[in-house]
Amino acid sequence: MDTERLAGTVAGLLPRARTELAELVSFRSVALIDPERFPASESDAAAGWVEDALTAEGFTDVRLLDTPDGTRSVYGFLPGPAGAPTVLLYAHYDVQPPLDESAWLSPPFELTERDGRWYGRGAADCKGGILMHLTALRALREHGGVPVSVKVVVEGSEEQGTGGLQRYAEQHPELLAADAVVIGDVGNFRAGLPTVTATLRGMTMLRVQVDTLAGNLHSGQFGGAAPDALAALIRILDSLRGPDGSTTVDGLAAGSRWDGLAYPEEDFRRDAKVLDGVELIGAGSVADRVWAGPAVTVIGMDVPSVAEATPSVQASAAALVSLRLPPGHDADEATERLTAHFESHAPWGARVTTEPYGDGQPFRADVTSPAYRAMAEAMRAAYPGEEMQVAGQGGTIPLCNTLAGLYPRAEILLIGLSEPAAQIHAVNESVSPEELERLSFAEALFLRGYAEGHAG
């Protein structure tokens, strides 16, 4: 197979990928939250789209998996030549809520081209990953066929961390068995710089509620002596950070040093859009902080809004807290420590209750395996003049540890379209069509190279 002709085929498939990505983005497939705004029918429609796409590509045994969390994932199998290895390709069709839709420069569920990028919720995370897989397979089919057996699984609740696909895989361990796994749900360190992700932080998420009174009280009549639940909650949340902003959960070990790709502070400030004069938090290098250390974040609060506030002492207040964990930490143990921290730091004898909202273990890949060597060669060809880099990822993909436990010999690679400019999980999420083209080409080359290496 001529590499240049394969690259040309991928480029020729890009308009189709854009059309299909627009179709996928149009589904408001936010799973399991706010069913009035995001009805389950939207997720079902997205799953049906993926099911039809796999069937059209000649996959057999295409089916919807009813996972234990009440959502659906999509599975398909494409047989390869006799004796060829099996590669599992992963992505997810569920997306984050669009947040403030008025802050989007174009409708979040309408793919819009602007300044050389395609904007829309899920364009990069991770509906674009579905199109990356499809484009790579289509290109190979036009050049003699796909040289490996391929399993595809597209998850329906990854963003909510409810673990439906993990539990389904544990109940059906033969279904996703493969020699290599390509998780298409991360991204290059920088657009144009080919990158594989070696580590993922795990996560535990807890809702903490503070109660102090039987009901709200007039702040003029009772303020000054009545214990304020909102003030108590603020003190508890403040105890989660040291003076420099470092995470300080009681009993939680500090992170380690990151010895891979460096993350210059000026690049991070630009990527994170830190305002002038505002300092970064934490200690150590930026890479230490975002890839190798724990990080606590208050991601939501149940308190009166300013518009609806009354002059009252609050009887109850709550917050949703996320704790990200680098490899070497255990999510279950961290949940216990975070719960104990909330309870021990409650002032004035305030009552504290916690509720788990999901968790996932951290992950570390073996980047010395044959599959990574094949991916390095593929990325070298897809990004001329660049060598594959190894970076960390602050996010969590719990399925990785499930697959590693079920299939300890499987080689797990993490690539994808969520480079910093994509602004995943934020308003105005976008995907670079150049990244989609290059990574689709790289994946096609990887599948070919992996098959050749396996045969040798």
Secondary structure as UniProt FT lines:
FT   HELIX           3..25
FT   TURN            35..37
FT   HELIX           40..56
FT   TURN            57..58
FT   STRAND          60..66
FT   TURN            68..69
FT   STRAND          72..78
FT   TURN            82..83
FT   STRAND          86..92
FT   HELIX           101..103
FT   TURN            108..109
FT   STRAND          112..114
FT   TURN            115..116
FT   STRAND          117..119
FT   TURN            121..126
FT   HELIX           127..141
FT   TURN            142..144
FT   STRAND          149..155
FT   HELIX           158..160
FT   HELIX           164..171
FT   TURN            173..176
FT   STRAND          180..183
FT   TURN            191..192
FT   STRAND          195..200
FT   STRAND          202..211
FT   STRAND          217..218
FT   HELIX           219..222
FT   TURN            223..225
FT   HELIX           229..238
FT   TURN            239..240
FT   TURN            243..244
FT   TURN            250..251
FT   HELIX           265..272
FT   TURN            276..277
FT   HELIX           286..291
FT   STRAND          295..302
FT   TURN            306..308
FT   STRAND          312..313
FT   STRAND          316..325
FT   TURN            327..328
FT   HELIX           331..344
FT   HELIX           347..349
FT   STRAND          351..360
FT   STRAND          363..364
FT   TURN            367..368
FT   HELIX           370..382
FT   TURN            384..385
FT   STRAND          389..393
FT   HELIX           399..406
FT   TURN            408..409
FT   STRAND          411..414
FT   HELIX           420..422
FT   TURN            424..425
FT   TURN            427..428
FT   STRAND          430..431
FT   HELIX           433..455
//
